[in-house]
Amino acid sequence: MELSKVLHPDCTLSAVQASSKKRILELISQVASQHIVDIDQATVLASLMNREKMGSTGIGNGIALPHGRLKNLKDVLAVVMTSQQPIEYDAIDRLPVDVFVAILVPEAQTTEHLGTLAAIANKLQNKDTLKRMRDAASNQALFEVMR
């Protein structure tokens, strides 16, 4: 599944202020919960935190792909954020992270979930795309990069 099909303009935030992994996941959960009917922010956050307990979703090069499955979610939802300053995230390369692409999927969609994550990781391998994300001066500019 393409990111452009599951990403809304108001789920794309550039240069957020966050000083910890937990805080960035809280911000992602807050944005996501505004688009999800009958699932509150705490449930979204718990899903993301539980996945992080299994191992960091920091894939290196300043990128994290937090993700979670939610029981009553109907459609896949993406949230994209960059942070003003890189934060410690326990990434695989042990470097701080400043690019976050979160995916929330219905509990039963395991295969689609993995395919979406792989497509995103592949897109973020492009150094020009990553630079444009980091340089995006507005939420709309970041959204345009991700479309």
N, C-alpha and C positions, 0 to 999 in steps of 0.2 A: 504494500500500500504506500502511495506517495504521501510525503509529509504535507504537501499543499492541500490534500483532501481532508486533513484532520486538524489543520492549524487555522485558527481564527485571528484576525488582526489584533483583537484585544487580549490575545493570549501570547503576545510577543512583546517583551519588555527589554529595553536597552539600558545598560548602565545602572542596574539596581544597586542599592546599598545593602550589602550583606557581609557579615564578618565571620560566619561559620556555616558549616555544612547543614546543620539543623535549621538555621535561619533561612537559607536559600530554599530548602525543602518546604519550609512553612510558607514562603512566598509563592512557590509553585502551587502548593495545595490551595492557597487562598484564591489564586487566579482560576485554577481548575474548578474549584467548587462553585464558582459563579456560573459555570456552563453545564453543570451536572445536576439534574433534577433528583431530589431525594437522597443525595449522598453529601454529607457535610464535610467541612474542611478537615476535621479531626480524623475521619475515616480515610480520606485521601492521604493525609500525612502518615497515618499508620501504615498504609499500604507501601508508600515509598520508603519509610524507615525500616519496615520489615525486610524489604528487598536489600537495603543497604547492609543489614545485619548479616546477610548471606555472603556479602563481599561487595566491595566498592564498585560503583558504576562509573568511576573515573577511568576513562580509557586511555589517558595520556594526552600529551600535547595541549594541556589546558582545557580538555573537553570532558564533560560528564553526561551520561545518558541515563538519568534516573528514570525508573519505570515501575509500574505496579499494575496489578490486576484487581478489579473491583467487581464484586458480586452482582450488583444491580445496575451496572453501567450498560447502556444500550449501544453507544458508538465510541470508537476510538477517539481520544482527544490528545492533542499535543500542546505543550507549553514551551516556549523558547525564551531564554533569558541570557543576558550577558551581565556580568557584575563589574562595577567600577574598578574594583581591585580584585585580583585573584585571591581565592580563599583556599585554605587547607581542606582537602577532600579525600585524603587517603587514596589518591589515584595510583594506578599501576606503575607509573614512572616516578611517583612521589613528588611530582611538581604540583603547585597550586592550580586551581581551575577557575576559569572566567567565562566559559561557554557551557550552557546547560540546555539540553534538549530533552524534555521529559515527555514520556508517553504513558498514557493511562488506557488500559484496554479492558473489555469485558472479560470476566474470569474464564470463560470457555474458549476464547480466541488465542490459544497459545501459539499456533503456527503463524498466524497473521502478525502477532506481536513480535516474534523473532525476525520475520521478514522486514517489518517496518524498521526495527532497530538496525538491522544490517544495512538497509538502504540509507538510513540517516548517517551511520558511521562512514559509509562509502562517500556520501556527499561531503562530509566534514574532512575527508582526506585531502580534498582540494584546497591547497594553501591560499588561493585567491578567495575562495568562498569564506574561509576562516578569517582572513584579514578583513574582508568586507563586513563580516559579522561584528568583529571587534571594533571596527571603525564606524559602525552605524551610529549616527548622532541622534536618532529618534526611534521610537517604537515602530513607526511606519517604515522607516528605512531598513530596519532589521527584518521586518515582515517581508519586504520586497526581496531581500537577499534569500530568504528561505522559501519563497514561492517557486 
